[in-house]
Structure formats: C-alpha cells, structure tokens
C-alpha cells in the first residue's frame, strides 16, 4: 500500500489513475475575443462536453487549445480548469476557460526561405482575421539571386469552424507575379495571373491532404543572352495558360528532414487547355520509404517519375513545363538539368523522366556526447539512378557517394556530398567530386 502523508493523503510518489475520477464539463468559456465572432470558436467545446472522466477532460482541453491555435486568430492561448460553481453546478462538474490573446490587426515578418536548391529573402505583410472568422489578406514577396522571384497578394478563408472541421477545409484566392530563371538553358519565364485554391484533409482509412487549384496566367518566356539555340527561341513571347491542378499527399513519417520510419507519397496532376493557347497534361509522383535498422542506422528508398504529354489542342509543349533531370536534389553527381536532352550543347528539358535513390543514413560518431548538436547532423551513403524520355535502363545515368547533411528547422536540409558518376552520356554535364545542395525534397 502507498504510504500516506501527514495530511492523510497519498505521498508524492503515489500515482493516480485519472481515468477513474468521474468528471463532466458544465461550462466552457473563451475570453479575449475582440474582433472574432462567437460562432467561430464554438466548436472548440465539442469534445469537452463528451468527457466522462478527468483524464479525458485534460486531453480534450489540450486538443481544444490546439484547435484554437489553428484558427489563426490568437497569438497564444492558455487553459484554466476549475470546479464548477453556482446553482446549476453538477457534483463532478468542471468549468473550462480558454484565455486568448488576439493577433493585432497588422502583422509583418521578414526572413529567409528555403526553396529547391536555392535560398531567398522573404517578406510578408498580413491583415489577420479581418472579418471575424479567420479571413486574412497577405502581401508576400521573395527575392533570390539565383532562380525565382515572387510577388503575391492573397486572400484566405478557413472553414475550420464548420461541421467539417476535422477535414480542415480552406480556400484562397491569389494574384501573383513569378519569375523563374533557367540559367543552364539561358531563358527565364515571367508568369502573371491569379490562382484559386481549395484544400482539405480526408481520413477514410488513411489521412490524405488534397489540393484543387485553378490557375489562369500569362506566361512570358525571355532570353538571358543572345547565343541561344532556335529550339529555345521558338518558345519566346507571352502565352495564355488556363489549367486545373490536383495534388494529394500521404505522410506518416516521424520527421520531415531525418525520418527514421514511415512512408511519404505525393502526386501532382495538371490539365492545361481550358482556354488560352497553351495545352498539355502533366503528372508527377514522388515516393519515400524509411526503414529503421540498428544502432541508429536508417535505410531510405526514394523514387520520382514525371510525364508531360500533348493534347489534341497542343501546338507546342511549353519549355518551362518540361523536366530538368540532374542536380543535388535528383541525380547527384550531375549539374542541375545536366542529365537530359541537349540542342547545340544547351539542355532543353525532357517530356518524361524517372529517378530513384537508395540511402543508408547514420548518426555522427560520438553523437551520444553532443546529443543536442548531433541531432541536426547525419551522414549518408547514396546511390542514384535515373533516365529521361525513356522508361528503360538503356542510356540511364547513375552515381554514388557519401556526404554530410544538416537539418534546417524541421523543414529543409543542406547536403555536402562527394559524388562519383558511374554512367553518363557524352552530352551530360557531370560534377565529379564535391556537390552542395539545399532543399526540402530530395531523392
């Protein structure tokens, strides 16, 4: 039997089973609402009123706190649980109060953003919760000296407060201007247009994230120098593109950057040709499998495939929609876009490609001594193979090597690898030796 203290209660070493303590919630209060309508936060209490014991009450309170954070109206939220008082109080009744601090009417931020093999300076100006139900307007801009520059005005509307809150539905409308540089092919694209997006989660068997987008934009291709092959010059000038894009993601990994177990699957499909003078269909798929081994070792297998096809309305496939294979994010040991078809020595992109990667990830030696620091580093041995415009192994490219990876804030990583190309074509641009890469989706 546990020892009792002087006050007759159990000692501090005793453990209580909170699930055996009866409890019910009589009242839920949400304070700190200034601009927010009451109906936008009401569903936070749904789970609390179903609690029948104190353990369920605490778990549901934490879940409701997370839900209130996701609504995008509070800087911070605190939870207070007290016994219920008053004439209507039940014998095992409790009162739960959430104290929130609403976001200011205008918020700004500036910082760096990690893209695919590029870093950029990003600034954002946001007007949160403008109509009282989570609506927001944001002006975002990013600048990169290497590839992409973006400017976007976006209106977002979440529907987390509806009866579909478990699906996290959200809509947004954006007006954008985006510039992408393809230095290896000596051209750049400037897209100006608008984008309508609807996203939601489904949890029928597995948790999937869906996104359905409609985009209408003017795509202008320009040259970066005068000595560009005619095959690229032929794409120059503005064209109108109208397309539907659907993407679905499944992710049950235990981490985004250095996962030790789990599967990641992503598929993106586009149909362009609802109007304008650009027509094509495009599909890409990415998969990742992580298997824990022993002593901190993890086996990882990745694959990616993409196809862009003509439709009956296609006059010319846009060069910016073709696939550029090669580089530290796809085929290590090759320069960006350096493992594909060329015209007059200039890469022009492929209509299809496939790449795979096998990795053996390992913690740093003496990782146990520097636990906090060492958790941001991993060593890996890799082998990449791939090809383009052909789904067989003839003329395929391959490379192997080893390297060091550094985690960046649970979103991206930096890799410094020593690469040894094994199979390549005479026209490929290989990179034998050290190669640097930064991004959030590697093979």
Steps between C-alpha positions, in 0.01 A plus 500: 500500500631850433615698799282786614616845583419694818190643344361154439553526123720281286870581486655682210628166364145368458342490155136571432296353217325811373270290282330374820412850619154586374468838337276694269520845350220734598625810327764614249609862474719663235624843605703754308273520194514852358441482124411129486139382479391251766388237251856475363631348826193307618609164359807503724269374777354204309738240642503645852131434558555133414761447774390260776815492714777742592757344266271547200428854617870592500566339163201672343606833651844469338335403171270803520800724570675370187179552302478864613860555390421356156217749453764766437354769727705472822864572579479267798236307695500384862267244664352519851300213654303564819216335689159609392317739731152641516147371517531300179829330594503119491676291771796407276473811286787712371527832324760541225619846399720582200672836519616620160702797384382602155746589227542866415328642195827526307795264517828495312791264469828470314743213474653237280319224316635170369401391149618219279876558484467869573456739788305822485415808703131504588280778638131485590235746610181344641158627608368208712139428592371800308131397502492315830500141375866437418512684168838650415670706231874474449754661271806279451820561315818297458827568325772258396817585312506154338160390372158619614342831599138517615240762586157387621183657640289233669158483664443191717183366659507195734189298577631334817195618697250304290381144556782393265768621743672158506565543127666842546346652184650827378467719193727772366519739206836638389628749247864432423805591298772235486837501323708182456849493351635198314863599471607163361269557201543878482134601537261624765123489542278772646150392603229752588155378596265380771456174689195354676581225750288264713670262744368244747589183690322167475533224758329199345742225594805724449561872551534673163554866419329617181539820302297605195616812315394703200763724349472756222820679405700665226833320456775702337826330400804723454867437416792556734759543225526522120662164427193286565400212266195555282325208673481722811444827313191344347334505845550873557213738548186516716241223502176452695471186713184380675534182704368276777745349748427223752745376760470242776749424779529211745759535775538283811873558556627582847696798365523717189877535469659193662216247532577161653183325391192556289381563145458819301299507175417801283327531164442814291288501182434791265271552205571816303277601210180637650570817304788697357764364262689256728385137522653195667452242776761441767535245780773457761525259792746479787541221755720440803538200733698508824597183689680505839787251526728491806739731690321807358538390137208567264446364149320740268365435150370783280353519151354769277341484157351763270328516161375794294291421192338683213125531461298537182525878544877507551703696249819503707587367845613794719870471579442611861277193559766251387711310752862581578672194642826522688631690798535448876122456545449230235809342344802583713827513308338702217446873468147636513328394178823340384361148447260551212457582133700788354483715188823663383651424840211659694262288718137541398309274741331163452139389459545219753748390764548256785750504786561280803723524802616259770652638820653368818472769767719491810552727802832674542772323698489597869143625449419392855745756639353799312135397499333835430748606234542158341123461448526761221761301304497171311741310278373306201614270224292523183451353157289682237382377162266658246419574139286725284281462191519123557372266768766234448853464628672570168713814513403551864711714729631397843726627776599409853675669788481610859441827680394703799151648545390779736141553611344846468204556735312175431424611143807477280857377500841581360712228341871498423573183303795343326357357178636245254303481171495141370292512183445809289467617140752706306271804501435488878642759734648295783638620832760259626600585856336724757146624439291734716120482521225666699128420491205322658435210259796284400548168325 
